[in-house]
Amino acid sequence: MAAIVEVSVIPVGTGNCSMGDLVAETLKTVKSEGVKFQLNAMGTNLEGNLDDLLGVARKMHEVCFEHGAQRAVTIIKIDDRRDKDLTMEYKVDSVLERAK
């Protein structure tokens, strides 16, 4: 069964308050890993095998240092439901249906 992991990577010590370039670099890492993802305004949702996703999150974290950050803060939320298959679309659609 697939897990959903939300990853927010925050580079610190770059000398620039904009994070767009580094976020784009982390997204390139996600794409290169072939992981299903949804970018949102505050992070990136990943879907797949939990062990694989945690490895991808680690690589996203390292991107900050590879691009000159002196510090990185990474926030990870895990939704690992085992009683049924879980997808990002299912979760969103389920809430939107209830909000009608």
Phi and psi in degrees as GROMACS dihedral restraints (atoms count N, CA, C in turn):
[ dihedral_restraints ]
;  ai    aj    ak    al  type     phi  dphi    fc
    3     4     5     6     1   -84.0    20    10
    4     5     6     7     1   145.3    20    10
    6     7     8     9     1  -104.2    20    10
    7     8     9    10     1   162.6    20    10
    9    10    11    12     1  -121.1    20    10
   10    11    12    13     1   130.0    20    10
   12    13    14    15     1  -126.5    20    10
   13    14    15    16     1   128.4    20    10
   15    16    17    18     1  -100.4    20    10
   16    17    18    19     1   128.0    20    10
   18    19    20    21     1  -121.8    20    10
   19    20    21    22     1   128.1    20    10
   21    22    23    24     1  -122.8    20    10
   22    23    24    25     1   118.2    20    10
   24    25    26    27     1  -108.0    20    10
   25    26    27    28     1   126.3    20    10
   27    28    29    30     1  -121.9    20    10
   28    29    30    31     1   106.3    20    10
   30    31    32    33     1   -76.3    20    10
   31    32    33    34     1   141.7    20    10
   33    34    35    36     1  -128.2    20    10
   34    35    36    37     1   142.6    20    10
   36    37    38    39     1    84.5    20    10
   37    38    39    40     1    29.8    20    10
   39    40    41    42     1   -94.4    20    10
   40    41    42    43     1   -11.8    20    10
   42    43    44    45     1    79.8    20    10
   43    44    45    46     1     8.0    20    10
   45    46    47    48     1  -143.2    20    10
   46    47    48    49     1   132.5    20    10
   48    49    50    51     1   -80.9    20    10
   49    50    51    52     1   -13.0    20    10
   51    52    53    54     1   -77.3    20    10
   52    53    54    55     1   137.1    20    10
   54    55    56    57     1  -114.2    20    10
   55    56    57    58     1    -0.5    20    10
   57    58    59    60     1   -56.2    20    10
   58    59    60    61     1   -43.1    20    10
   60    61    62    63     1   -63.9    20    10
   61    62    63    64     1   -44.0    20    10
   63    64    65    66     1   -70.6    20    10
   64    65    66    67     1   -35.4    20    10
   66    67    68    69     1   -62.1    20    10
   67    68    69    70     1   -41.8    20    10
   69    70    71    72     1   -61.1    20    10
   70    71    72    73     1   -38.6    20    10
   72    73    74    75     1   -66.6    20    10
   73    74    75    76     1   -39.0    20    10
   75    76    77    78     1   -65.7    20    10
   76    77    78    79     1   -35.7    20    10
   78    79    80    81     1   -66.5    20    10
   79    80    81    82     1   -36.1    20    10
   81    82    83    84     1   -60.5    20    10
   82    83    84    85     1   -38.2    20    10
   84    85    86    87     1   -62.6    20    10
   85    86    87    88     1   -45.9    20    10
   87    88    89    90     1   -59.9    20    10
   88    89    90    91     1   -47.2    20    10
   90    91    92    93     1   -60.7    20    10
   91    92    93    94     1   -41.0    20    10
   93    94    95    96     1   -66.3    20    10
   94    95    96    97     1   -23.4    20    10
   96    97    98    99     1   -84.5    20    10
   97    98    99   100     1    -9.9    20    10
   99   100   101   102     1    71.7    20    10
  100   101   102   103     1    25.1    20    10
  102   103   104   105     1   -89.1    20    10
  103   104   105   106     1   139.8    20    10
  105   106   107   108     1   -67.3    20    10
  106   107   108   109     1   132.0    20    10
  108   109   110   111     1  -145.8    20    10
  109   110   111   112     1   160.9    20    10
  111   112   113   114     1  -135.2    20    10
  112   113   114   115     1   118.5    20    10
  114   115   116   117     1   -80.8    20    10
  115   116   117   118     1   137.4    20    10
  117   118   119   120     1  -132.4    20    10
  118   119   120   121     1   179.2    20    10
  120   121   122   123     1   -66.2    20    10
  121   122   123   124     1   -19.7    20    10
  123   124   125   126     1  -121.4    20    10
  124   125   126   127     1     2.7    20    10
  126   127   128   129     1   172.1    20    10
  127   128   129   130     1  -165.1    20    10
  129   130   131   132     1  -131.7    20    10
  130   131   132   133     1   128.2    20    10
  132   133   134   135     1   -92.2    20    10
  133   134   135   136     1   135.7    20    10
  135   136   137   138     1  -120.1    20    10
  136   137   138   139     1   146.9    20    10
  138   139   140   141     1  -131.3    20    10
  139   140   141   142     1   132.1    20    10
  141   142   143   144     1   157.0    20    10
  142   143   144   145     1  -158.1    20    10
  144   145   146   147     1   -66.3    20    10
  145   146   147   148     1   131.2    20    10
  147   148   149   150     1   -58.7    20    10
  148   149   150   151     1   -44.6    20    10
  150   151   152   153     1   -60.5    20    10
  151   152   153   154     1   -42.3    20    10
  153   154   155   156     1   -63.3    20    10
  154   155   156   157     1   -43.0    20    10
  156   157   158   159     1   -65.3    20    10
  157   158   159   160     1   -38.3    20    10
  159   160   161   162     1   -65.5    20    10
  160   161   162   163     1   -34.4    20    10
  162   163   164   165     1   -65.7    20    10
  163   164   165   166     1   -40.6    20    10
  165   166   167   168     1   -65.0    20    10
  166   167   168   169     1   -41.9    20    10
  168   169   170   171     1   -59.6    20    10
  169   170   171   172     1   -40.2    20    10
  171   172   173   174     1   -62.1    20    10
  172   173   174   175     1   -42.7    20    10
  174   175   176   177     1   -65.0    20    10
  175   176   177   178     1   -38.6    20    10
  177   178   179   180     1   -61.4    20    10
  178   179   180   181     1   -42.1    20    10
  180   181   182   183     1   -60.5    20    10
  181   182   183   184     1   -44.0    20    10
  183   184   185   186     1   -66.8    20    10
  184   185   186   187     1   -25.3    20    10
  186   187   188   189     1   -55.9    20    10
  187   188   189   190     1   -36.6    20    10
  189   190   191   192     1   -58.2    20    10
  190   191   192   193     1   -45.4    20    10
  192   193   194   195     1   -71.2    20    10
  193   194   195   196     1   -35.4    20    10
  195   196   197   198     1   -64.2    20    10
  196   197   198   199     1   -21.7    20    10
  198   199   200   201     1  -111.6    20    10
  199   200   201   202     1    23.6    20    10
  201   202   203   204     1    96.1    20    10
  202   203   204   205     1    -1.3    20    10
  204   205   206   207     1   -67.2    20    10
  205   206   207   208     1   144.8    20    10
  207   208   209   210     1   -91.2    20    10
  208   209   210   211     1   -15.1    20    10
  210   211   212   213     1  -154.2    20    10
  211   212   213   214     1   149.6    20    10
  213   214   215   216     1  -139.8    20    10
  214   215   216   217     1   135.1    20    10
  216   217   218   219     1  -115.1    20    10
  217   218   219   220     1   121.8    20    10
  219   220   221   222     1  -121.1    20    10
  220   221   222   223     1   127.8    20    10
  222   223   224   225     1  -109.0    20    10
  223   224   225   226     1   128.0    20    10
  225   226   227   228     1  -125.1    20    10
  226   227   228   229     1   128.0    20    10
  228   229   230   231     1  -116.6    20    10
  229   230   231   232     1   135.6    20    10
  231   232   233   234     1  -119.8    20    10
  232   233   234   235     1   129.1    20    10
  234   235   236   237     1  -116.0    20    10
  235   236   237   238     1   105.3    20    10
  237   238   239   240     1  -121.4    20    10
  238   239   240   241     1    83.0    20    10
  240   241   242   243     1   -90.7    20    10
  241   242   243   244     1   130.5    20    10
  243   244   245   246     1  -110.0    20    10
  244   245   246   247     1    -5.0    20    10
  246   247   248   249     1   -89.5    20    10
  247   248   249   250     1   -13.0    20    10
  249   250   251   252     1  -163.0    20    10
  250   251   252   253     1   162.4    20    10
  252   253   254   255     1   -64.6    20    10
  253   254   255   256     1   141.2    20    10
  255   256   257   258     1  -126.4    20    10
  256   257   258   259     1   130.7    20    10
  258   259   260   261     1  -128.6    20    10
  259   260   261   262     1   159.8    20    10
  261   262   263   264     1   -62.0    20    10
  262   263   264   265     1   -42.2    20    10
  264   265   266   267     1   -63.7    20    10
  265   266   267   268     1   -41.6    20    10
  267   268   269   270     1   -58.4    20    10
  268   269   270   271     1   -46.4    20    10
  270   271   272   273     1   -61.8    20    10
  271   272   273   274     1   -45.3    20    10
  273   274   275   276     1   -66.6    20    10
  274   275   276   277     1   -48.6    20    10
  276   277   278   279     1   -60.3    20    10
  277   278   279   280     1   -37.6    20    10
  279   280   281   282     1   -61.7    20    10
  280   281   282   283     1   -43.0    20    10
  282   283   284   285     1   -72.1    20    10
  283   284   285   286     1   -43.2    20    10
  285   286   287   288     1   -61.6    20    10
  286   287   288   289     1   -36.4    20    10
  288   289   290   291     1   -64.7    20    10
  289   290   291   292     1   -39.7    20    10
  291   292   293   294     1   -72.0    20    10
  292   293   294   295     1   -20.6    20    10
  294   295   296   297     1   -89.0    20    10
  295   296   297   298     1     3.5    20    10
